[in-house]
């Protein structure tokens, strides 16, 4: 009975040890979960900032694209105008006869020198505008390239931060699974983390009380025989058992002898009287 009680106490102790380990796992998981939740909040803030940066970058890219398209269109207009003017002026210059004073376009007399100077001025006037338009297009292209890089960088940052947030969410889900396993033991059913320690302390006190009572009963118990003493007692018991069997067998044989002798005496008792002599008995037996 004491051994059975000791086994029950050992099982309780083993259960409490497992519960303590689960409690420690639960505490650690809750601590890690709080850290990951803070990380998740930080990632959410970063994503909001990345979204704002991306929105600004996209708007800047759209403006740069419009500026680039405008500069490109302006340069095309100047190039087209310059080409047309050069073609027209070239045609006029080719058809302007030497010594002619009248303009072939307006037919006004300007003089040959004036006409040629005006032709040269018209050609020269286009070059600065073309240069400015070309420079403006180059600057707009640089701004467009920078805006595209900025937008790509903001988009990549958003994707990276979203991936980090996804990993944080996965970590939180894994920790919640650990918590679910840790709190699934019977001792924790219906309890929150703050209530578990009180339950474990109460169970430990009960087991300690049972163990103390068991120790007291063991102290009061008569000491058990040693193996050598038990072997000696067993050997003596077997020897005495064999002796008893031999005595019972001898007794049985004696009982048979007594029965036989009693029967013989009963058979021959009729032949014996108080007055006969031994010689008469011998003759009767003969």
Secondary structure, DSSP 4 states (H G I P E B T S, - for coil): -HHHHHHHHHHHHHHHHHHHHHHHHHHHHHHHHHHHHHHHHHHHHHHHHHHHHHHHHHHHHHHHHHHHHHHHHHHHHHHHHHHHHHHHHHHHHHH--TT--B-TTT--B--HHHHHHHHHHHHHHHHHHHHHHHHHHHHHHHHHHHHHHHHHHHHHHHHHHHHHHHHHHHHHHHHHHHHHHHTTSGGGTT--HHHHHHHHHHHHHHHHHHHHHHHHHHHHSPPPPPHHHHHHHHHHHHHHHHHHHHHHHHHHHHHHHHHHHHHHHHHHGGG--SS--HHHHHHHH-
